[in-house]
Structure formats: structure tokens, C-alpha cells
Amino acid sequence: MTTTTISPARHRSLGDHTWQDQAVCQSTEYNPVDPEIFFPEPDETDKITTAKSLCGQCPVRRTCLDAALEGGDTYGIRGGMTEEERAPLHEKLADRLDYSRVNATVAGRDVHLTKAERRAVPLAAYQHGLSEQRLAWLLKVSGEHAQKKYREIRRALRNRSLAQTTNTTPPPETGGERLSRDDFGTVA
């Protein structure tokens, strides 16, 4: 499982494209940008360097990268990364677990979630004391499904606490002597 960050971040909401207005790559009257530099051929290193330097100045670089990954965009330079640099991220996207995204969802923001993040939301919601109805609303599932998730969490937490109490049970007394590996027979 790939874990990223727990630091606060601004994650785009579902269907939100307003972040594009803040992108450095948007051509304006005072800042003309040729969009073709973001779609270079692999051997056009000057275009790649220019595009990456613009991305390095962009205030919405991470949001752009997230949008490219979540949308399956595999062409051009997005979020400061080339197609080849983003390829491993695309492959691992379903396993990405960014707790800032989970926390944003628990707080009520409608953000894109990976499969791993979606699995983490019920535990975070349970720990924050959210109702089953609220969990159902956050994950856009039925109330019965949210109840099932909370039952699974309660069972897992109960089993974890039982496992911890059995692991802390002291070993049986051997009359003051400690047994070593040599005290046991060999397997023939």
C-alpha cells in the first residue's frame, strides 16, 4: 500500500475545474503560453525543460497531477511530470492512501478517493463518532451498507483488543528455569 501525506492539502471536489484558472500554463494577454510545449516528443528536451519549469512555478501543480492521475490522462506533461514519470503512479493509484484526502472526506468534502482511501473512510468516520447515516452520505452508499461497515469495524477493533490481551499473557512457569532451544528435541 502506498502512503503519501497527512498534511493539509486542497483537494479538488468532484467535477471541480476551477483550479485550472490558477494554472501557470493558462495563456493570457500578459502571459502567452504555447500549449504545444506540454505535449513534446520524447526527444524534445528543450520543450520538456520549459514545461517542467513552468510547472515548478504553478500553485496548483499537485491538483493538476491528481486530476491527470484520477482522469487517466496519460498524455503530455501534467503536474510537472512527463508521461513516463507518471506511468508508475497510474499503476499504483488504486493503492494510494493519502490521509489528508480521507480526512477531507470525513469533514464533508466531496473529493476523489482511491480504493484504499475509500476503505479507510469508514474507520476514520467511526473514530470521529459520525453516525451511520453520515457515513452513508459520505460514501454515497445505502444506510444498510454503512451499518455493515460499522459492524465490521467494531468486530475488527474487538478482535484486535482480544489479540493484544492474549499476546501479553506471561509464559507458563518452569520452576524458575528458563527453557532454551537446546532443551527441546530435534526433528528427525
N, C-alpha and C positions, 0 to 999 in steps of 0.2 A: 504494500500500500504506500502510495506516495503522499507525504505530508508536506504542506507548504508552510503557511504562516498563520499566526494567530493575531497578528497586528491589525488594527482597524484599517479598513480599506473601503473605498467607494465602489460598490459593485453595481453594475447596471441592472436595472429591472428588466423583466421580460418585455420585449418589444420596444425597449428604450434605445433610441438612436440619437438622442440629443447630445451625447458626448462627442459626436463627430464634429459639432460646431466648434469645439475647443481644440481640435486636432491641428497640429502644425502643418500637416500635409494638405489642408484645405486651401485652395488657391483663392486669394483675394486681390483686390486692386493694388494694395500696398505690399502684398507678399505673393507674387506669382510663382506657383509651383507646378512643374510639369508632372502630371500623374504617371507618365511613362517611366520615370526613374524608379517607381516602386514595382515595376514588372520587368526587371532586367533579365537578360540571358545569363546563364551561369558564368560565362567568361567575361562579362561586362563589369569588371571590378570597380571601375570609377562610379558607375551608377549605383552599385551596391553600397559603396562607401558613402556616397552622397545621401542616399535614402536612409541609411543607418544613422548618419549624423543628424539628420532632421528628426528621426525617431528619438534620438537621445535627448532632444530638447522638448519633447512633447509631454504635456501634462496628463494626457490620457493614454499613455503608452500601454500600461497594464490592461486597461479596459479594452483597448484595440486588440491586444494579444488574446485576451479572454474571448472577445467576440469572434476572432478568427478561429480559435480552437472550438468554441461551442457551436459555431456555424459550419464547421467542417471546411473552412476556407483554406485550401492548400496552395493557392497561387499567390505569387508576389511577396513583397516584404510587408509584414504586418507586425506591429508591436516591437519593431526593432530586430526582427528575426527573419531570416530567409526561409524559403520553403523547406530546405534541407534541415535547417536548425529546428524548425517547428515539428518535423515529422515524428521524432520520438515523443514529443509532448502530445501529439494527436493520438499516438498509440496508447499512452498511459492516462489519457484524460478521464476515462471512466473510474480509475482508481485514485484520482486526485482527492485529497481530503484537506480542505482549507477551512479551518475552524472559524475564520472570520466570516466566511460565507454561511456556515451553519448558524453562527450567532446572529447574522443579519436576518436570516430566515426566521429564527425563533423570535426576533424582535418585530417581525411582521413585514419585512421587506420581501418582495416577490422577485428573488434573484434566481439565476440559472444554477442548478445543482447537478453535480455528477452523481453517479450511482452510489459511490462511497459517502458523499456528503448527505445524500438523501437518506441513507441508512443511519447516519449519525444524528439526524434531526430529532427523532423520537426520544433518544436518551437525553439530549440537551433540553428538550421541551419538558420531559419528566423531571429532570433535575431543577428546572426553573419553576416547577409547580404549575405548568399550564394544564388546562383541562383537556379532556379527550376531544371535546368539540373544537377547541382551538387548534389542537394538533391536526384534526381532520381538515380544518380550513387551511392551515399552513401547507399541508402536503397535497391538498385537493383530492382527498380520499373520503370514503364513507365513514360515518361515525363508528360502525362496527369494525372497520379495518383499524381505526385509531385505537379502539378498545383492545383489539387483538395485539397491537404493537405494545401498548402499555402492559398488558398481561405478560408478554414475552420479556419485557424489561424487568418487571417485578420478579419473575421467575429467575432470570439470569442474575439479578442482584442477590436474591436469596441463595441461589446455588453458589455464588462467589463467596458469600459470607460463610456458608457451611464449609466450603473447601478451605477457607482460611482458618477456621477453628480446628479442623482435623489436621491441618499441617502444623499447627502449633502444639499438638499433643506430644508430651515427652516420651522418649523411647522407654520400653519396659526395663525395669531394674535388673541388673545381672549380679546382684550381690556385691556391688561396689567395684566390680571389674568391668573394664571396657573391652568389648569384643573387637578384634581386628579381622582383617581379611584372612589372615592365616588360621584363624580359629574355625573356619568353615572348610568342608571337604572340597575336593576337586571333582570336576565333571569328567568322566571317562569317555 
